[in-house]
Amino acid sequence: MNFHLHLDDELVQFVPLEEPFSVDPCVPTREVFETLKQRRKGSILICEQGKLLGVFTERDALRLMAEQADLAAPIGDVMTKSPVTIAIDATVGEAIRTMSAGGYRRLPVLDAQQVPVGIFKVSHIMNYLVSHFPSYIYNLPPKPHTATQTREGA
């Protein structure tokens, strides 16, 4: 079976996405930290009037803590501006290639009006592969194509 054939046919819109969660750019960074902690999320979208301005992830949070930055500053000042996104009508293969090339674990998914409609995550890729190719995933030994050096048994 050819994985690429299916990855380049299936659209991101048919993969269960994480619901987008956003805050306004003027919200204090400390409040965003608390929100992420309470919701048990690793990222949040920064939107103004429904349009994506940036994203704030746990990587950004770690950077701020290492720099001992002022957490009273608005999140708009410390977010990652103009993040890489993927269109809702993009293929799963395009999303994987984009994530791989940029080293991203999450991609905001935008509709035709550039409004966030979801978050595509690495875990979605894994769930996609397992659900579409279970016989390949579940039947592979931990180290395929290895031969034992000694006989098994007594």
C-alpha atoms as an extended CHARMM CRD file, in Angstrom:
* protein
*
       154  EXT
         1         1  MET       CA              0.0000000000        0.0000000000        0.0000000000  PROA      1               0.0000000000
         2         2  ASN       CA              1.3020000000        3.4470000000       -0.8760000000  PROA      2               0.0000000000
         3         3  PHE       CA              1.1010000000        5.8650000000        2.0760000000  PROA      3               0.0000000000
         4         4  HSD       CA              1.7950000000        8.9010000000       -0.1260000000  PROA      4               0.0000000000
         5         5  LEU       CA             -1.1670000000        8.1480000000       -2.3480000000  PROA      5               0.0000000000
         6         6  HSD       CA             -3.5730000000        8.4490000000        0.5700000000  PROA      6               0.0000000000
         7         7  LEU       CA             -1.7730000000       11.3020000000        2.3030000000  PROA      7               0.0000000000
         8         8  ASP       CA             -1.9860000000       13.4080000000       -0.8220000000  PROA      8               0.0000000000
         9         9  ASP       CA             -5.6670000000       12.5940000000       -1.3820000000  PROA      9               0.0000000000
        10        10  GLU       CA             -7.1870000000       13.0850000000        2.0630000000  PROA      10              0.0000000000
        11        11  LEU       CA             -7.9520000000       16.6540000000        3.0990000000  PROA      11              0.0000000000
        12        12  VAL       CA             -7.1370000000       18.1980000000        6.4710000000  PROA      12              0.0000000000
        13        13  GLN       CA            -10.8100000000       19.1270000000        6.8870000000  PROA      13              0.0000000000
        14        14  PHE       CA            -11.6990000000       15.4490000000        7.2740000000  PROA      14              0.0000000000
        15        15  VAL       CA             -9.1790000000       14.8450000000       10.0600000000  PROA      15              0.0000000000
        16        16  PRO       CA            -10.5910000000       15.5130000000       13.5490000000  PROA      16              0.0000000000
        17        17  LEU       CA             -8.9160000000       18.7890000000       14.5470000000  PROA      17              0.0000000000
        18        18  GLU       CA             -8.4640000000       20.3790000000       17.9370000000  PROA      18              0.0000000000
        19        19  GLU       CA            -10.9010000000       23.2430000000       18.4500000000  PROA      19              0.0000000000
        20        20  PRO       CA             -9.1910000000       26.6260000000       18.0790000000  PROA      20              0.0000000000
        21        21  PHE       CA             -8.8680000000       28.5550000000       21.3120000000  PROA      21              0.0000000000
        22        22  SER       CA             -7.8370000000       32.1800000000       21.1640000000  PROA      22              0.0000000000
        23        23  VAL       CA             -7.2770000000       35.3190000000       23.1920000000  PROA      23              0.0000000000
        24        24  ASP       CA             -6.9800000000       38.9860000000       22.3290000000  PROA      24              0.0000000000
        25        25  PRO       CA             -3.4340000000       40.3780000000       21.9130000000  PROA      25              0.0000000000
        26        26  CYS       CA             -3.8940000000       42.7670000000       24.8470000000  PROA      26              0.0000000000
        27        27  VAL       CA             -4.3830000000       39.9710000000       27.4320000000  PROA      27              0.0000000000
        28        28  PRO       CA             -1.4920000000       39.8790000000       29.9550000000  PROA      28              0.0000000000
        29        29  THR       CA              0.9910000000       37.0520000000       29.4330000000  PROA      29              0.0000000000
        30        30  ARG       CA              0.5380000000       35.8710000000       33.0430000000  PROA      30              0.0000000000
        31        31  GLU       CA             -3.1790000000       35.3610000000       32.3620000000  PROA      31              0.0000000000
        32        32  VAL       CA             -2.3890000000       33.3450000000       29.2230000000  PROA      32              0.0000000000
        33        33  PHE       CA             -0.0390000000       31.1250000000       31.2890000000  PROA      33              0.0000000000
        34        34  GLU       CA             -2.8950000000       30.4540000000       33.7360000000  PROA      34              0.0000000000
        35        35  THR       CA             -5.3580000000       29.7560000000       30.9310000000  PROA      35              0.0000000000
        36        36  LEU       CA             -3.0020000000       27.2620000000       29.2850000000  PROA      36              0.0000000000
        37        37  LYS       CA             -2.4580000000       25.5530000000       32.6190000000  PROA      37              0.0000000000
        38        38  GLN       CA             -6.1750000000       25.3590000000       33.4550000000  PROA      38              0.0000000000
        39        39  ARG       CA             -7.1420000000       24.0700000000       30.0150000000  PROA      39              0.0000000000
        40        40  ARG       CA             -4.1480000000       21.7330000000       29.8590000000  PROA      40              0.0000000000
        41        41  LYS       CA             -3.1500000000       23.0880000000       26.4390000000  PROA      41              0.0000000000
        42        42  GLY       CA              0.2550000000       23.5630000000       24.8540000000  PROA      42              0.0000000000
        43        43  SER       CA             -0.6710000000       26.5240000000       22.6810000000  PROA      43              0.0000000000
        44        44  ILE       CA             -3.1200000000       29.3300000000       22.1660000000  PROA      44              0.0000000000
        45        45  LEU       CA             -3.9790000000       31.4130000000       19.1210000000  PROA      45              0.0000000000
        46        46  ILE       CA             -3.7920000000       35.1840000000       19.3300000000  PROA      46              0.0000000000
        47        47  CYS       CA             -6.6280000000       36.6920000000       17.2920000000  PROA      47              0.0000000000
        48        48  GLU       CA             -8.1270000000       40.1010000000       16.7990000000  PROA      48              0.0000000000
        49        49  GLN       CA            -11.6160000000       40.3860000000       15.3010000000  PROA      49              0.0000000000
        50        50  GLY       CA            -11.4280000000       36.7120000000       14.3180000000  PROA      50              0.0000000000
        51        51  LYS       CA             -8.1850000000       37.0540000000       12.3510000000  PROA      51              0.0000000000
        52        52  LEU       CA             -5.0430000000       35.1890000000       13.3800000000  PROA      52              0.0000000000
        53        53  LEU       CA             -2.1990000000       37.4770000000       14.4470000000  PROA      53              0.0000000000
        54        54  GLY       CA              0.0680000000       35.0000000000       16.1690000000  PROA      54              0.0000000000
        55        55  VAL       CA              0.4440000000       31.9360000000       18.3210000000  PROA      55              0.0000000000
        56        56  PHE       CA              1.8670000000       31.3280000000       21.7750000000  PROA      56              0.0000000000
        57        57  THR       CA              3.2070000000       27.8560000000       22.6190000000  PROA      57              0.0000000000
        58        58  GLU       CA              4.9710000000       26.1820000000       25.5050000000  PROA      58              0.0000000000
        59        59  ARG       CA              8.2260000000       26.8130000000       23.6440000000  PROA      59              0.0000000000
        60        60  ASP       CA              7.5120000000       30.5490000000       23.8170000000  PROA      60              0.0000000000
        61        61  ALA       CA              6.6780000000       30.1810000000       27.5100000000  PROA      61              0.0000000000
        62        62  LEU       CA              9.9760000000       28.4270000000       28.2200000000  PROA      62              0.0000000000
        63        63  ARG       CA             11.8620000000       31.1260000000       26.3450000000  PROA      63              0.0000000000
        64        64  LEU       CA             10.1520000000       33.8560000000       28.4000000000  PROA      64              0.0000000000
        65        65  MET       CA             10.8810000000       32.0860000000       31.6800000000  PROA      65              0.0000000000
        66        66  ALA       CA             14.5380000000       31.6230000000       30.7260000000  PROA      66              0.0000000000
        67        67  GLU       CA             14.7630000000       35.3370000000       29.8890000000  PROA      67              0.0000000000
        68        68  GLN       CA             12.9130000000       36.2290000000       33.1250000000  PROA      68              0.0000000000
        69        69  ALA       CA             10.6050000000       38.3660000000       30.9970000000  PROA      69              0.0000000000
        70        70  ASP       CA              7.8720000000       40.6120000000       32.3800000000  PROA      70              0.0000000000
        71        71  LEU       CA              4.7290000000       38.4570000000       32.5060000000  PROA      71              0.0000000000
        72        72  ALA       CA              2.5560000000       41.5600000000       32.8470000000  PROA      72              0.0000000000
        73        73  ALA       CA              3.3230000000       42.4220000000       29.2080000000  PROA      73              0.0000000000
        74        74  PRO       CA              0.5110000000       41.8520000000       26.6980000000  PROA      74              0.0000000000
        75        75  ILE       CA              0.6540000000       38.4910000000       24.9560000000  PROA      75              0.0000000000
        76        76  GLY       CA              0.7390000000       40.3440000000       21.6310000000  PROA      76              0.0000000000
        77        77  ASP       CA              4.2370000000       41.5770000000       22.5100000000  PROA      77              0.0000000000
        78        78  VAL       CA              5.6820000000       38.0920000000       23.1110000000  PROA      78              0.0000000000
        79        79  MET       CA              3.7050000000       35.8530000000       20.7360000000  PROA      79              0.0000000000
        80        80  THR       CA              5.1310000000       34.3150000000       17.5990000000  PROA      80              0.0000000000
        81        81  LYS       CA              3.8550000000       36.6830000000       14.9540000000  PROA      81              0.0000000000
        82        82  SER       CA              2.5060000000       35.5410000000       11.5730000000  PROA      82              0.0000000000
        83        83  PRO       CA              2.7650000000       31.8020000000       12.2880000000  PROA      83              0.0000000000
        84        84  VAL       CA              2.8990000000       29.2270000000        9.5300000000  PROA      84              0.0000000000
        85        85  THR       CA             -0.6170000000       27.9490000000        8.8430000000  PROA      85              0.0000000000
        86        86  ILE       CA             -2.3480000000       25.4120000000        6.6310000000  PROA      86              0.0000000000
        87        87  ALA       CA             -5.5640000000       25.8410000000        4.6510000000  PROA      87              0.0000000000
        88        88  ILE       CA             -8.5990000000       23.7360000000        5.4830000000  PROA      88              0.0000000000
        89        89  ASP       CA             -8.5680000000       22.3530000000        1.9340000000  PROA      89              0.0000000000
        90        90  ALA       CA             -4.8990000000       21.3110000000        2.0890000000  PROA      90              0.0000000000
        91        91  THR       CA             -4.0400000000       17.6220000000        2.0580000000  PROA      91              0.0000000000
        92        92  VAL       CA             -2.7670000000       15.6830000000        5.0420000000  PROA      92              0.0000000000
        93        93  GLY       CA              0.4710000000       15.1640000000        3.0910000000  PROA      93              0.0000000000
        94        94  GLU       CA              0.9350000000       18.9280000000        2.6910000000  PROA      94              0.0000000000
        95        95  ALA       CA              0.3760000000       19.4320000000        6.4080000000  PROA      95              0.0000000000
        96        96  ILE       CA              2.9180000000       16.7390000000        7.2870000000  PROA      96              0.0000000000
        97        97  ARG       CA              5.5050000000       18.1910000000        4.9080000000  PROA      97              0.0000000000
        98        98  THR       CA              4.9700000000       21.6970000000        6.3120000000  PROA      98              0.0000000000
        99        99  MET       CA              5.2990000000       20.4690000000        9.8890000000  PROA      99              0.0000000000
       100       100  SER       CA              8.3730000000       18.4120000000        9.0820000000  PROA      100             0.0000000000
       101       101  ALA       CA             10.1460000000       21.1960000000        7.1960000000  PROA      101             0.0000000000
       102       102  GLY       CA              9.5510000000       23.7570000000        9.9520000000  PROA      102             0.0000000000
       103       103  GLY       CA              9.8470000000       21.4780000000       12.9720000000  PROA      103             0.0000000000
       104       104  TYR       CA              6.3020000000       22.3610000000       14.0800000000  PROA      104             0.0000000000
       105       105  ARG       CA              4.1690000000       20.2300000000       16.3750000000  PROA      105             0.0000000000
       106       106  ARG       CA              1.0140000000       22.2100000000       15.6380000000  PROA      106             0.0000000000
       107       107  LEU       CA             -0.3770000000       24.1190000000       12.6780000000  PROA      107             0.0000000000
       108       108  PRO       CA             -3.3110000000       26.5180000000       12.8270000000  PROA      108             0.0000000000
       109       109  VAL       CA             -5.8690000000       25.5510000000       10.1730000000  PROA      109             0.0000000000
       110       110  LEU       CA             -7.5320000000       28.4910000000        8.3990000000  PROA      110             0.0000000000
       111       111  ASP       CA            -10.6700000000       28.6660000000        6.2850000000  PROA      111             0.0000000000
       112       112  ALA       CA            -10.9850000000       30.6050000000        3.0170000000  PROA      112             0.0000000000
       113       113  GLN       CA            -11.5410000000       33.8680000000        4.9610000000  PROA      113             0.0000000000
       114       114  GLN       CA             -8.3150000000       33.2650000000        6.9450000000  PROA      114             0.0000000000
       115       115  VAL       CA            -10.2500000000       32.5530000000       10.1540000000  PROA      115             0.0000000000
       116       116  PRO       CA             -8.8730000000       29.7810000000       12.4140000000  PROA      116             0.0000000000
       117       117  VAL       CA            -11.0760000000       26.6790000000       12.3450000000  PROA      117             0.0000000000
       118       118  GLY       CA             -8.7970000000       24.2190000000       14.1420000000  PROA      118             0.0000000000
       119       119  ILE       CA             -5.3340000000       23.0900000000       15.1430000000  PROA      119             0.0000000000
       120       120  PHE       CA             -3.6240000000       20.2190000000       13.2960000000  PROA      120             0.0000000000
       121       121  LYS       CA             -1.2710000000       18.3980000000       15.6860000000  PROA      121             0.0000000000
       122       122  VAL       CA              1.3210000000       15.6340000000       15.4490000000  PROA      122             0.0000000000
       123       123  SER       CA             -1.0280000000       13.4100000000       17.4540000000  PROA      123             0.0000000000
       124       124  HSD       CA             -3.5990000000       13.8240000000       14.6580000000  PROA      124             0.0000000000
       125       125  ILE       CA             -1.0750000000       12.4440000000       12.1870000000  PROA      125             0.0000000000
       126       126  MET       CA             -0.4800000000        9.4180000000       14.3890000000  PROA      126             0.0000000000
       127       127  ASN       CA             -4.2210000000        8.8170000000       14.8380000000  PROA      127             0.0000000000
       128       128  TYR       CA             -4.7150000000        9.1870000000       11.0900000000  PROA      128             0.0000000000
       129       129  LEU       CA             -2.0240000000        6.6280000000       10.2930000000  PROA      129             0.0000000000
       130       130  VAL       CA             -3.2660000000        4.1270000000       12.8580000000  PROA      130             0.0000000000
       131       131  SER       CA             -6.8910000000        4.4290000000       11.7300000000  PROA      131             0.0000000000
       132       132  HSD       CA             -6.0760000000        4.1490000000        8.0180000000  PROA      132             0.0000000000
       133       133  PHE       CA             -3.2770000000        1.5960000000        8.1120000000  PROA      133             0.0000000000
       134       134  PRO       CA             -3.8740000000       -0.5660000000       11.2170000000  PROA      134             0.0000000000
       135       135  SER       CA             -2.5740000000       -3.7680000000        9.6460000000  PROA      135             0.0000000000
       136       136  TYR       CA              0.7720000000       -2.1190000000        8.8630000000  PROA      136             0.0000000000
       137       137  ILE       CA              1.1300000000       -0.4040000000       12.2260000000  PROA      137             0.0000000000
       138       138  TYR       CA             -0.1130000000       -3.1630000000       14.5420000000  PROA      138             0.0000000000
       139       139  ASN       CA              1.6390000000       -6.0500000000       12.7680000000  PROA      139             0.0000000000
       140       140  LEU       CA              5.1660000000       -4.6740000000       12.6610000000  PROA      140             0.0000000000
       141       141  PRO       CA              7.6230000000       -6.0420000000       15.1920000000  PROA      141             0.0000000000
       142       142  PRO       CA              9.6040000000       -3.4810000000       17.2270000000  PROA      142             0.0000000000
       143       143  LYS       CA             12.6010000000       -3.9930000000       14.9130000000  PROA      143             0.0000000000
       144       144  PRO       CA             11.4170000000       -5.2680000000       11.5420000000  PROA      144             0.0000000000
       145       145  HSD       CA             13.6140000000       -7.5250000000        9.4030000000  PROA      145             0.0000000000
       146       146  THR       CA             15.8160000000       -8.7450000000       12.2310000000  PROA      146             0.0000000000
       147       147  ALA       CA             16.8820000000      -12.3320000000       12.7290000000  PROA      147             0.0000000000
       148       148  THR       CA             17.5330000000      -13.8670000000       16.1070000000  PROA      148             0.0000000000
       149       149  GLN       CA             21.1050000000      -14.8780000000       16.7930000000  PROA      149             0.0000000000
       150       150  THR       CA             20.1840000000      -17.8580000000       18.9760000000  PROA      150             0.0000000000
       151       151  ARG       CA             17.3530000000      -20.3320000000       19.0060000000  PROA      151             0.0000000000
       152       152  GLU       CA             14.3890000000      -19.5720000000       21.1680000000  PROA      152             0.0000000000
       153       153  GLY       CA             13.1030000000      -22.0260000000       23.7330000000  PROA      153             0.0000000000
       154       154  ALA       CA             14.6500000000      -24.7280000000       25.8560000000  PROA      154             0.0000000000
